[in-house]
Amino acid sequence: MTNRRGSTPFYRLYCGLAAAASPLAWRRVRAKLQAEGIAPDRMAERMGRATLARPEGQLFWFHAASVGESVSALALIEKVLELNPGAHALVTTGTAGSAQVLAKRLPERALHQFAPLDTARALRRFFRHWRPDAGIFVESELWPQMIVRARATGMRLALVNARLSKSSLRNWRRFGTTFRFLLDQFCLIRTQDEATLEALLELGADRSRVARGPNLKSMISPPPAPAQVLAELAPQFNKLFWAAAATHPGEEDAVIEAHLAAREALGRPDLQLLLIPRHPHRAAEIAAMIRDRGLSVSQRSRGQAPGGDVYLADTLGEMGLWYSLSPLAFLGGSLAPVGGHTPYEPACFGTPILHGPHYENFAEVYAAFDQSGAARQIEDAAELGREVARLLADGTDLARMSEIARGLADGRGARITHVAEELLQALSSTAPAADAGPLR
């Protein structure tokens, strides 16, 4: 046992294991990025080798895992930069998909790099080059050495929109002293739900630093929907269609089954489906699945128009277009046991939402959407088909859901300003700082 300000035996063991496993971890990460078309110089960012110059002046470092977490932080990044006109933001993530989305959506004075591996050598290179003035970790991306070495440079750290799954909490309970040591590196922690707050307090988080915060996903910046592209696409869709967004393996089968059932129930063989998989690299298998059910398919990635039975939107960074166009959307990750995706993104466009029973990652959010009438839960493909047909046939109910959904997304400007101001105060040079403790 050590005191809470010092390192722990398990942390030191982790550091040793990370160093030993570094060559294997690098080979695996490099192979994955290479398969996703990332240039070799950018792959090297995972080893802490920067490919951009550090901008002059104050630099806020935001770290998130992937697409969902980084997109949820965009509004906060924009507000922090707005409140600090001379500052820049560095955003680090670990996936090719997040890099592609952020390339289109980062605000001015913000730049992206792949996050360094959680090894001493990669992190030393990273911090030596970038020298961030403050670090903001988003959701659940808690790499031990990254956190401890960042704090040891003297920068203040914050953890925002914190969310820990039941399995993560189970694992951390086994190493409670080390988890408290990591939490002590943050001067401010804000959770996105009550369950995470209670779990962190149970595990020994400092009550003066941790509190329930608003869910950043409720303040998400709407994805872009270029007016010219919208004007070109809208006439190409059939008069009657619906969307299935952010689908995962196992869900496309259910969506196709539901589409066929809705088409029959409506007596409309021209009913069209806009299918947007969470991971576009699965497009070939999904297209084959569609054809196997006797349906025609066209693909966005091939430059094809939305003709035929199913339009496969197998691209990244265009969700704003699809939600703007769609009268109704099933939101994936909820029929498969994935945990759901944020309903606030479609709500920004007034898109009514259908979802399955698996939304553990957004339990409180979906409860609010369902209770208000902006969203409805379905249990399986058969119920999805019936609900799609009913809603498309009932324009009044669909319009009411749309109005409620848009209302839930409104008013986020004032909330994000409050979050940003609280964050900046905690990270300021005049605020009390967490004790960094020794770096070993």
Secondary structure by P-SEA (a helix, b strand, c coil): ccccccccaaaaaaaaaaaaaaaaaaaaaaaaaaaacccccccccccccccccccccbbbbbbbccaaaaaaaaaaaaaaaaacccbbbbbbbccaaaaaaaaacccccbbbbccccccaaaaaaaaacccccbbbbccccccaaaaaaaaaacbbbbbccccccaaaaaaaaaaaaaaaaaaaaccbbbbccaaaaaaaaaacccccccccccccccccccccccaaaaaacccccccccccccccccaaaaaaaaaaaaaaaaacccccccbbbbccccaaaaaaaaaaaacbbbbbccccccccccbbbccccccaaaaaaacccccccccccccccccaaaaaaabbbbbbcccccccaaaaaaaaaaccccccccaaaaaaaaaaaaacaaaaaaaaaaaaaaaccaaaaaaaaaaaaaaaaccccccccccccc
